[in-house]
Amino acid sequence: MKALSRMLKLLMLISALFVAISQGQAHSQTPSQDGEKKWPDKRIRIVVGFPAGSLTDTIARLIAEQLATSLGQAVVVENKPGANGAIGVGEVARATPDGYTLLVTNSSSITINPQLYKQISYTASDFAPVFTILEAPFILTVNPDWAKLNDVNTAKDLVEYSRRHPEKLSFGSAGQGNISHLMFVSLSNATGIKTTHVPYKSASQSQLALISGELDANFDTLSAIPVAQSGKVKALAVTANKRLKELPDLPTMAEAGFDNFEILFWMGLLAPAGTPEPIVQKIYESAKQITSNSRAMSALTLNGEALILDPVDFKKRINKEVPQWGEVIRRERLVLD
């Protein structure tokens, strides 16, 4: 009997110990797991580092609408413009990584600006990529009167002109260090030409300067398509790997004789680094449902081509682009305040 009694006591002790350990494990795991399971249980905000009405803002609102529908939770867009998007981007980099603060921005904000501006404290590693929604190429354009006067009809003609007339070719950009500036720097490095850079405050100002004849050349966004169709600018090539359906006779840079010059910017959704992977995946699965929204997709394709990359492939793309632009920036010794 005594042996049986001791065995029962031992079993009870082991059972109590097992329960205590199980409760301790459950207690240590509950906050994180419960937070992920319940997410989202409050309003989500998407920060945009550019003004209301900008392309980034428009895309953010389309994503917000889709997330609200898919998740059944309010999603608001907050515009925090300034410092070429850095104010809003920096705020998200410092935010609590709980899935309630997200960022919609363009590729330059993540892959170029942190390497260019001394005052920017964030880097690409401060973000958890969620998905890309859009990508778009650039169009190499010239003033049509200037092109006619100098017999420039192709991208090769442009380079040859610049070789014959060093530093005479003026090209515009949306600002010092903007991707439109760095593309001409890349072209100059690849071909050995010397040009004169004229920075403007925006892409629209640079485009107007090209139309008026203040500039000779420009790398412009797809907003140049109707301007080229009207004859106000002359398009020479597109930086995509395929031709534009709106300008089917316009060659790609590769077709024009410039290999390895495929340059596209993207728009994407990101979260602060450290956001739990299940939450990132849930945001991705919810956001990508936008592809079944014909109204949203029609709005997107006015500005580029829909591109849905998942978190893994999105991160790979960022990791590829950061050193590419870093090399251009270091070679030109570009450092901005």
Residue, then its C-alpha position, 0 to 999 in steps of 0.5 A: m500500500k505504501a508503495l502504491s501511495r508513493m507511486l500515486k503521489l509521484l504521478m500527481l507531482i509529475s502531472a502538476l509539473f506538466v500542467a505548470i510547464s504547459q501553462g507557462q509555455a502557453h503564457s509565454q506564447t500567447p501575446s504574440q500568437d494572439g496578436e497575430k491571430k486577432w490581427p487586424d482588430k483596429r484601424i490600419r494606416i497607410v503612410v504616403g510620403f507624397p502629396a494627395g493626388s500624386l501617383t503614389d497617393t492614388i495607388a495607396r488609396l486603391i490598395a487601402e480600399q482593397l485591404a479594407t474590403s478583404l480584411g473587414q477593417a478600416v484602412v486610412v491613407e495619411n499623406k506625410p509629404g516632404a524631403n522627396g518622400a523621406i519624411g513619410v518613409g522614415e516614419v514607417a521605418r520607426a513605427t511599431p512592427d505590428g501590421y498597423t502602420l504600412l507604407v506605399t512608396n516608389s522604388s527611389s525612396i527605398t533603393i536610391n534615396p538612402q544612399l544619396y541623402k546624408q540626412i536620411s537615417y533609414t535603409a532598405s533593411d528597415f522594411a519588410p517588403v509585402f508586395t509590388i503592384l505596379e512597374a513602369p519604364f521610362i521613355l527617352t525623349v528629345n525636343p522635336d525641333w532640336a532633333k530635326l536640326n541635328d538629325v537625331n532620330t534614334a538613341k544612337d544618333l543622340v549618343e553620336y551627337s553628344r560625342r561630337h559635341p561634348e557637354k552641349l547636350s542638355f538633359g533634364s530631370a525631376g531633381q538632382g539624384n532623381i532616377s531620371h538624373l541617374m539614368f542619364v548618368s548611367l547612359s553617359n557612363a556606358t557610352g563615354i559621353k559628356t552631357t549637361h544636367v539641368p535639374y527641375k523640381s518635378a518631372s512635369q516641369s522637366q517635360l514642359a521645359l523639353i516641349s518649350g525647347e529649354l532642354d534637348a533631351n529627357f528620360d520621362t515617365l509614361s506621361a510622355i506617351p500622349v505628348a509624343q503621340s501629339g508630336k510635342v516631343k520625339a520619343l527615341a526608345v523605351t527602357a523596358n524589355k518590350r515595346l509599348k502598345e501605345l507606341p508600337d514603333l518605338p524600340t526598346m533600348a536593347e533594340a536601339g543598341f544599348d544592352n543592359f539598359e532595362i530600367l523600371f520603377w516600381m510601386g509597392l507596399l511595405a511594413p516596418a522590419g520585424t513585422p511578424e511573417p504571418i501578418v505580412q503574408k496576410i496583408y499580401e494575400s489580402a492586397k493581391q486580390i486587387t487584381s480581380n478589381s477591374r476598376a482598380m486595374s484600369a486605373l493602374t494600367l494608365n500609369g504602367e503595368a500591373l506587377i504582383l511580386d510576393p514578399v520573397d520576390f519583392k525582397k530579392r528585387i530590392n536587394k538587386e537594385v540597391p547595389q546597382w544604384g549605389e554603384v552609380i551614386r558612388r561613381e558620381r560621388l553624389v551626396l545630397d543634404 
